[in-house]
Amino acid sequence: MSIIDWAALVLLWAATLLRLPAARRSYQQRTLWGAFFWLAMSRVFSAEPVVTWLDTVTGMEWATLCRHLTGLASATCLLAYVEVISRGSRESRSHWIWPAAVVVIVILVVMFTARGGRIYWVDGAHAPGATSTPGRIYLAIFDFWLMYCLGMAGWMFAGYARVAPPLLRLGLVLSTIGMISGVLNRGHVMVINLASLFWPGTDAREWPVFGQTTFLLCIAGITAGTSIPAWRAASIKIRQVRALRDLHPLWEALTRQYPDVTLGMEGTLRVQLYRRVLEIRDGMLSLTSVVPPPTGDNPREVASWVASSLKEARSGQGKGTPSGIIPGPDFAGDIEREIAWLRQVAAAYKQIRRQTVASPVV
């Protein structure tokens, strides 16, 4: 195996393993995971040690058949994935994809079986560079379906890129480049195969450099392009985890004093974050029964008010009625701005508490 083959194999298995958790959640993610898994398996059956071992043990071209079938399964899964993400609210158009793929696979298996487990071999012997006429017909069917899936997926990707958000659009463009590279890769193989089928004496041969380059571009483009939405989702999750962590000191202090404000809801990170914001706000509202809230929006001023009000609340004060005015600017329902402001308050509160512990009043 060349360096390019090893790079493609490592890249594909890494993408397959990383997408396994997401594949459990939705059909869309399962089809994308299937595309990477079956393509990774296809590359395994392309490895020279695997090919040599299977051919020697079985006396047939099982490695080639497995490589082709897993490649077709990968292309079909990829087409189904693109159809799901690009159709929007329209009715599914993918009901024909799986039956068509099954028909193609059955035809290839029947042709393989009819020739006694041979595709490339001629007259029962492994003749390097020689392929029988039935074998070339088999390869033409294989390449046609592969090119059709990649071409249709690329067309759908390109169309969806026109209306997608900027970051997703970049992923779609990269994926489209990968699809085009895949079509070029199989197209040049198919042209040589058909030329040899109709003109047996032709000197036309495949271009190894072109084949390897387009193959690597196909793998890299599809992997990078389809990973951008996952990267965006991961970055959002990381930001939510950080926000929860930053708000924790302020939230903990308020809910310890006023445990009734806790909502007790479970849910996604987003739900937990929004719940924490509501609980902090309710805790602040309860504090207004102890000390009137500050009129300014300065985070440190608000944090200082929280610290001093909590101290008085713990000493038994705060039996009055909350003022109904929660400190902070009017965010007009913009929860992201409110989270950012509360994180500043929480950071200032944490610093004030640390200073109080370091310099106790004697």
N, C-alpha and C positions, 0 to 999 in steps of 0.2 A: 504494500500500500504506500502511496505517495504521501508527502506532507499534507497536501490538499485533502486527500481522503481522510487522513487522521484528524485534521482540523474540522472537517465537516462532521465526522462521527462524534467527536467530543462536543461540538456545538449542539448537535441534535439531541444527544442524550442529556446534556445539561438543561436544554429547553424542555425536554420531556419530563424530567424529574421536578423541575421548578413549577411546572404547570399542573402537576398531579393534584395538589389540594384544591385548586380552582375547578378541576374537572369534575369533582364530586358535587358541585353546586348547581350546574345548569347544562342544558343540552348544547348551548353555544360553546361553552368552554370544553365540553367533552369532544365536540367535533374538532376543535383546534388542537386539543391534546392528542386526539387520534391521528391527526395529520403529522404531528412531530413524531409520535411513537412509531407509526408504520414506516415513516421515512427513515427513522433511525434503524429499524429492523432491516429495511432494504439495504442500508449501507453495511450492516453486519453480514448479510448474505453476499455482499460484493467483496468482502475481505478474501484475499487469495488463500489463506490457510483454511478458511471455512469452505470455500469452493472446492479446493483440492480434496479435502477430507470427505465431503459429501459425494463428490463425483467418484472417488475411489471406493467408498463403502457401498454405495448403491448401484454404481455402474450406469447411472442416469444423471441427467442435468437438473437435479432437484434444486441446487443452489440458484441456478438461473431462474427457474420457475418461481421459487420463493421470493427472489429479488423483485421479479416483475409483479407478482401478485401484491406484495406489500407496498410496492411503489404505486400501483393502481389504487389500493385502499387509501394511501396517504393523499393522493390527488383528489379522490372523491370526498374524503373528509374535509379537505381544504375548501373545495367548491361548496360543500354544504355549509361550512362556517361562514364563508363570504356571503352566501345567500341569506343567512339569518341576520347578519349585522347590517346588510345593505337594503333589506326590503322595507324597513320601517314599519308602518302600520298596515302595509299591504298583506294580502293573503299569501301564505307560503307557496313558493314555486318549486320546492325541492322534492315533491312527492315522487318525481320521476328519476331523481339522481341515483338513489340506492338500487332500484330495480335494474336500471341501465348498467350500473357497475357490476351487479350480479351476473347479468347476461354476458358482459364482456369477459368476466372472470371464468364463467362456465365454458365459453367458447375456447379460451386459451387452455384450460385444463383438458378439455376434450381433444384438442389438437395435440397437446403434449402427450396424452395417453395413447392416442392413435399412432403416434410415431414411436411408441415404445420408450417413452421417457426421454426423447431427444428434441432439441430445438436447433442448436448450432451444428451438431455432429452430422457428418456425412457418411453414409454407408456403414454405420455402426462404429466408426473410428473417429477419434477426436482429431480433426484436421485443422490445424491453426489457420485462422483467416478464412476458412470455408464455411458457408452456411447453405443448407439445402433450400430448395424453392418453398416447400411447406413452412420451413423455419422463417423465411423472409416474409411470408404472408402473416404468420403468427406475429412477427415483430412489427409489421405495418399496423395490425389491429391494436397492438399494445401501445405503439407510439401515437396513434390517432386519438385514443381515449385520453392518454396522458396529456397531449397537447390541447385537447378540447377542454379538459378540466382546468388546466393552467390558464388557457386563453380566456375562458369565460370568467374565471375568478379574477384575473387581471382587469378585464373589462368592467366588472362590477366594482372592484376596488377603485378604479379610476373614476367611475361615475359617482361613487359615494364621496370621494375626496373633494368634490366641488362644494358640497354642503356641510362637510365635517368641520368641527372646531380646529383651530390652528395646529395644536399638538397632535391630535388624531390624524389630521390631514398629512402631516409629515410621515406618520407611520403608514398610512395608506399609499403614499407615493413610493416609499421604500419597498412596500410589499408588491406594488405594481411593477417596479423595476425587477424585483425577484421573479415575478411571474413571467415577464417578458424574457428574462434570461433563461428561465426553464423552457419556454417555448422554443427559443433559439437553440438551446442545447439538444432537445429532442428533434427539432425540425431538421437540423443538419444531419443527424443520424438517420432520420427517416428518408431524406433525399438520397443519401448514399445507398440505403437499403433498397429503395424503389428503383434506383438506377441499376443496381446489381440484379434486381429481379427481372427487369424488362430488357436489360442489355448485359447479359452474363459476362461478356468479355471486357467490360469497362474497367479502367484503371482507377476510377474514383475511390478514394479512401477517406475515412474520417480524419479530422484534424485534432490530434490529442490535446494540444494547447488550448484550442478554442473550446473543446468539450469540457476540459477541467476548469477553465476560467468561467464559462457560463454556468457550470454546475455550482461552483463556489459562490458566484454572485446570486444565484437563485436561493441557495440555502441562507446566505448572510442577509439578503434582502427580506425574505419572508420572516426569518427569525427576529431580525431587528424591528421590522415594521409591525409585526403582531405583538411584540413585547412592549412597545411604547404605551399602549393603553394599560397594560399590567404595571409598568413602571409608574405611570401616573397614579393608578390606584394605590400602589405601594407607598408612594410619596405622600398621598393624602392620609393614609393610615398612620404613617410615621409622624406627620404633623399633629394628628389627633392624639396620639399617644403622648407626645411632648406637651400638648396643651393640658391633657388630664394630669400629667405629672406636675406641671407648673402651678395648676390651680389647687392641687391637693392640700398644701399647708393652710391656705385660706379657707377652703371648704371644710377641712377637718376641724379647725378651730370653731367655725360657726355651727356646724352640725353637732359638735360635742356639747355646745351650750344650748342649742335648740334642736334636739333630735327629732322633734315633730315635723321639721321642714323636709326631712328625707322622703323621697317619693317611692323608694323601694322598687324601682323598675329595672329590669334586665333588658339587654338588647345589644345592638352593634356598638362599635366604638363611637359612632356619630350620636347614637341615642344616649349613651353614657355621658358624652361631653355636654350635650344640650341639657340633660338632666342635672349635671353638676352646676351649670350656669344658673338654672332655675333655683336650685337649692341654695346657692350662694346669695342670689338676689333675695330669696325669702328670708335667709338669715340676716341679711343687712336690714331688711324691712323690720324684723323683730328687734334689732338693735336700736331702731329709732325710738323705741319706747323707753330707752335708757338715756340717750343723749341725742339731741337734734342733729340731723346729718349736716355735713358741711355743704356750703352753697356752691363751692367750686368743683371742678372736674379733675383736678390734679390727682393722679394716682397715688402719690405719696401722701398727700393730705387725706385722702379717703382711707388709705391703709393705716395712717396714724389714728384716725377716728375709730376704725374697727378695733385696733389694739386697745385704746383707752376705754372704749365702750364695753368691750368684752371683760376688761378688768373690773369695771364697775358692776357689770351684770353678775359676775362671779361673787361679788361681795354682797349680793342680795338686792341690789337696786334694779330698777326697770320694771316696776309693777304698773306703769302707765299704759296708755294706748299708743300703738305705733302711729307715726305721723302720716303714713301713707306715701311719703316721698322717699324714693330710693336714690341714694347718691349716684352720680354719673351722668354723662351726656345723653341726649336723646338719639338713640341709634336708628330710630324709625324702622324697627324690625330687622335690621342688618345684624344677624347673629354672629357673623364672622368678625365684624368690627367690635361687637360687644365682648367676644372672647378675647380679642387682642387687648382691649382695655383692661379687662379683668386679670389677664396675665400680668400686666404691669402693676396692678394693685397687689396681686399675690406676691410678686417679686419684692415689692416695697415692704409688704407686711412681713415677709420672711426675713428681710434685712433688719427691720425694726425689732422683731422678736429675738433675733440673734444678738443685737446690741443690748437688749434688755437683759438677756441671760448673762452676757459677758460683763455688764456693769450693773449689778443689782443695787437697789436703793438700800442704804444702811439706815 
